[in-house]
Amino acid sequence: MAHWIGFLVVFHFLGVAGYRAKLDPPPGPPICASVSGELSELVRVQPKPETNALSSGLFRSFRMPNVCIALDGGGASRSGATLAMTVDEEWVLKKIKYEERISLLGLMNLGGNKYRQRMRQETLMVPNVFLSLKYNAVIMPNFIHEAEAVSRSVFSTNAHIDKYDVKPAQVRRKSEERGALLTRMNSSNWRPVSDNTLKCKVPEMRQGEHGSGQSLQHGGECWARLVTSLKYDILALHDWRSIDVFGVPLDFVDYSLVFMIAHAPNLSLESFEVNVEKGIIPANCVVSAHAGIPTLLCVRLLDYLMQFTAARKLESLVKHDKWLNYGAATQELLDCVGDLRAPNCSQYLNLV
């Protein structure tokens, strides 16, 4: 039996290598120059770019001189992916694997425009706005730049954003960012789930209008909104599963929650309150005055295109079920960042 399992694993990786050799483009010119030169050939996820704010912003960015610059994959991506960023810092280009390209094409072709509809709702997902078939590259909003814009709105200054790319505890690979985030939450004794100073904003719906303004919410309601957004994101990923040749649904796994935190210790709480009242706070962000320090926390769901194939099930089994029940494990991760002292969060508290 063992030799058959070994054969299947080797066959899988040799097959993937063969596909890549045939279908992945050669190294060639940098991704930035390549994709910018092929913008007109990109597959549009968001329709009617002349009327869609997200897509029209992309076209404006790509009309700028020099278009974009290469990023250091090691510093910008834990996986070492090839990355580039537009010169206005609004967009990130990422080279993806062939299997991820197939997954994204499947999402784009879902009946009823389900993927596009989810991207327009209160979601933590970073949307893949465009896909280049020629270069296996996606274009997505720069979520760090988004968080910086929110920090300017609520702090009236450019605050440093600390980013933590975190996966559930069952993924046992050493994660400095996961440990750093958990240590930070524990040492500050910050429990957002019960933080009465927490604030967020929800769209004000008026008759005949859509999202015409924002109104404040307070305390636990704000953390509950983040938890609910992730819940519906995970349900959407479950609904979007494709079926393999044996009729088995392929779950999406190995995605991350990216936490972005900024402080403004020199800003008075009075000024902070005024800024929060006037500012725009997106659905994936909350603000707090925990311990008397103005604080911003934003969350994004990233890299959700890997499918749980038969070969990956074998890999997961060998690596302590790292991808088993991955959606529920990711939901528990967010719950435990909200309260490390909760009864079911001992595995995260032990990582501090």
N, C-alpha and C positions, 0 to 999 in steps of 0.2 A: 504493500500500500504506500509506504513511504517513497519508494522510487517513482510511483505514478504521480504523487504530489509534486515531487521534484521536477518531473518531466513537464507537468502543466505549468509550473512557475517559469521554468526556462523557456518553454514554448511561448508563453505570454510575452516575456521581455524581448525575445528574439522577434516575435511578430510585431510588437510595438516599434522596435528599432527599424524593421523593414518598412513599416508604414512611414515612419519619419524620414527615412532615406528617400522615399518616393515622393512624399507630399509636402514635407516641410521645405521652405525655401533655403537655399544656401546662405551662409553668413552674409555675403554681399555687403552693401552699404549700411550705415547705421539705421536703426529702426526709425529714427526721427525723420531723416531725409526721405527714406523709402515711403513711409506711410503718408507724409505730407504731400508727396508727389502723386499719390494715388487716392487722394481724398474723394474725388469724384466717383471712384469705383467702389467705395465702401458700402457695405450693406447697412441700411438705415434701420435701427431699432425704433427710433423716435420718428414718426412720419412728418411730412410737411415742414422741413426745416425753416422755411421762410416764416412760418407762423408759430413754431414751437420754440419757447424761450431757451430751453436747454440746447437744442440743436443749433439755433441761430447764434447763440453765444459761442458754440464750437467753431462755426464758420468764421465768425469775427476773429477768433484767436488764430485761426490758420491763415488769415489774410495778412497777419503781421509780418514784418521783416524777420528773416532768420527762423521763423516759425517756432522751433523748439530746440531744446538742448538735451544731451544725454545725461542720465543720472547714474550714479554708482549703484549697481544692483546690490552689492553687499551691504551698503548703508541704507538703501531705500527699501529693500526687500529681503526678508529672511531666507527666501528660497534662492536668492541670487538671480532673480529674473532680470531679463533685459528691459530696462525702463527708460523713458524719456519724458520730458515735461515741456509744455508750451512756455514761451518766454514770459507770458503774462501770468504764469503759475496757476492757470485755471484748470488745466487738463493734464492727465497723465496717460501716456501710451505704454502698454505692456505687451510683450511678446508672450503668447500662451502656447501650450502644448496642443498637438493635433487632437487629442481626446477632448480637451476643453473646448476647442473650436466646434467639434461635433455637438457637445452639450449645449453650447450657446446657440448654435443654429437650431437645435431642437426647441429651446426656449423661445426663440424668435418666431418659430412657426407654430406655436401653440394656438389652438383654436380660440377665438374670442379675444385675441390680443391680451391674453392673461398677464404676460410678462410686462408689457407696457403699462397696463392698468395698475399693477402692483407698484411700479416705480413712481406712479403719480399719487399714491396713498402715503399714509404715515408709515414709513418703512425705515429699517436700519440698513438695508442693502445699499451698497455702492452700485449704482446702475452702470451696466456696460452699454454705453450709448451708441457706439459704432464698432463694427467688426470688419477688419481688412482680411478678406479671403486670401489675397495674394501673399500677404506677409504674416498671416496668423497673429494678428495684433488687435488688441481692443483699446478703445479710448474711453476713459471714465473721468468723472469730475475729480479734482484734487481735493480729497476730504480733509487734508491738513490745512489747505488754503481756506476751505469753508470754515473750519474751526477758528482759524486766525481772524477771519472776518467777524465771527460772532464775538470773539474776545475784544476786538476793537469796539464793537457796539456796546458791550456791557461794562468794559473797563476804561473806555476812552483812550486807550493806548495799545501798543503792540506788546502783548504778553507772550512769554515763551510757552510753547505747547509741548508737553511731555506726552509721547506716544507709546502705547503698550499694545503690542500685537499678541493676543492671548488665545490659547486653545484649552479645551477641557482637561481636567487633571488626568483622565485616563490616557491622554497622549503623553507618554512618560518621557519623551525626548526632553533633554535639559532646556529649560526656557528661562533665560535671564529676565526677559520682560514680564513674564507671568509672575515670577518671584518678586520682582521690583514693585509691580502694581499691588500685589497682596500685602507686601511689607508696608507700603505707603498707606494703604487703607487701614491696616491694623495699628500702625504706630500713631496715626492721627486720630484713632478711635472714631473714624467717620463711618457711620452706618446710614447711607442715603435713604434706605427704606423707611427709617423712622426719623429722618431729619426734618424738623418743623420749619426750618429756614429755607428748605428747597423750594424753588420756583421754576415754572415752565410756562409755555404759552401754547394755546390751542387756537385754531382758526375760528373766527366769528362768522357764522353763517347767517346771512340776511336773505330775505325773500328775493329770489331771482338772481342771487349772486353766489359766487364760490370763493370762499376764503378771502373775504374782503378786508379782514383785519385780524388782530390777535387779542385774546384776553388771557389774563394771568390765572394759573392754577397754583396751589400751594401744597407743601408737605408730601405725604405719602402718595397722593394722587399722581404726582409727577414721576416718581419712580415706577409706579404701576403702569403708566403709559409706555415707558421704555420696555418693561417686561411684556406688555401686551403686544407692542409692535414686533418684538422678537418672536413671540408666540405665533403671530400671523405670518411672519416671514418663513418660519420653519414649516408651518402648515402649507404655505404656498410651495415650498421646495418639495414637500411630500406629494402635493397635487401634481407637480410638474414632472414627476419621474417618468422616464422612458422604460420600455420593456425590452429585455434581451431576447436572443433567439430561442431561449427555453421558456419564454413567457414569464420570467422573473422580473419584478420591478427593480430598478436600479436607483437606490437612494443616493442623495448628494451628501458628501462627507468632507472632512478635512478643512472646513471653512474656519475663519477666525473672527473673534470680536476684537475690534480695535478701539481701545479707550484713549481718549485725549483729554488731558487735565491741564488747566492753567490757573494760576493764582495772581492776585493783585494786592499784596499785603500793604502797600502804601496808599491804597484808595480808601477813602472814608466810606463807612457803611451807608451814610446818607447819600453820597454821590452815587454809590453803587445802586441803591434802591431807585433813584431817579433814572439812571441809565437803563436798568432792567425794565422799568415802566415804558420807556420810550423805544427801546431796542427791539430788534427782530431776533427771536430765538427759535430755531428750527425744531422739528419734532424729535430729532435724535439727540437733543442737548437739554441739560438742566443747569441751573445756577444755584449757588448756596452761599450762606454766610456762616458756615460751620466754624466754630472756634473764633468767630469775629473776623474771618478772612474771606474776602470776596473770591469765589471759586467758580470755575466753569468745568463741566464734564460733558463730553460728547461721546457717543458710541456709534460705531459702524460695523456692519457685517460684510466681510471681505472674502474673496476667493471661494465662491460657492459652486464651481463648475466641475469638481471631481466626482465621478460616479463610483458607487460601491460595487464593482464588478466581481466576478468569481475569483480572479487572481488577487484582488485587493482583500477579499474576505479571508483568503489564506494568509496573506500578509498580516492582516489585523489579528487573526488567531494566534500567529506566532509572536506578535508584539502585544500580548496581554489585552486583546480585544479593544485596541485603540480607537476603532471606528464603530464599535457596536452601539446601537441606540444613540447615534451621534447628536441628533436633534435635541433629545431630552437632556443629554449631557451638557450641551451648549446653553440650554435654558437654565440648568442648574448653576452653571458658571456665572451667568448674569445675576441670578438670585443671590449667590454667595458674595459677589462683589458688593451687592446691596447690603448684606449683613453677614460678615465673616463668622459671627458668633451664633448663627442659626444652627439648630440641632443637626441638620443634614450637611453641614459645611465643614466638618472636621478635617476632611482630606485636603481642603484648601487652606485651612488654618495651619495644618502641619507643614505646608510649603513655605510658610513665612520664615 
